Every structure is written in structure tokens, then in C-alpha cells.
């Protein structure tokens, strides 16, 4: 493998590890659930994505073929992380007392249906 390919792979791994570290640190240090939810869904997902891109570049330089496995893992990761974060945020909203939530003018908004039943 050429030096430039090794340099690109190493840079992608370092960038991915940096994002993963920041996301993990945010998960531990941020004060509430909604803040903690933001760190891993954004930064850690980018960190894992950087490692997957580094793997794709490595195998492309080594074998001359693009590995579909990393593309499928990236697709699965970037589809499931936002959905999981959405479901966790929605569950947190439903667990809050109605007085803690902003009261919308239109009560048909689905997020507040469960909260309005608990009076």
C-alpha cells in the first residue's frame, strides 16, 4: 500500500476517533437526557462513519475493489441512529408531567396526546 493511502486511512481513523471521543464525552457529561441524546446521535455516528470510510479506503487501495459491507453498515447506522433518537425523545416527552411541557394551541398534536390524558 502506498504512503498516501496509509496517510488517508490514518487521518480518517483519527478524525473518526476524535468524533467518537467527543460524542462519548458528551454522553457522560451533559446534564439532561435531551442534551445527552444529541451527543451520541451526531458526533459518535460521525466517528463510526469515519472508521467505516477508512476501512473502505483501505480495502479499495489493497484489493482495488470497493467493499459493499461498509456501505451497508453505514447506511444502517445513518438510518437507525436518528430513528432511535426520535423514539427516545418522544418517550421522554411522554414521561414528563403536563405542566412541564409547553401547551400547544392545537391539542391534536400527537406528542401531547399522552400528556393531556394524565390530569
PyMOL commands that set and color helices and strands:
alter all, ss='L'
color gray80, all
select helices_A, chain A and resi 3-29+33-63+68-95+98-100+110-117
alter helices_A, ss='H'
color red, helices_A
deselect
rebuild
show_as cartoon
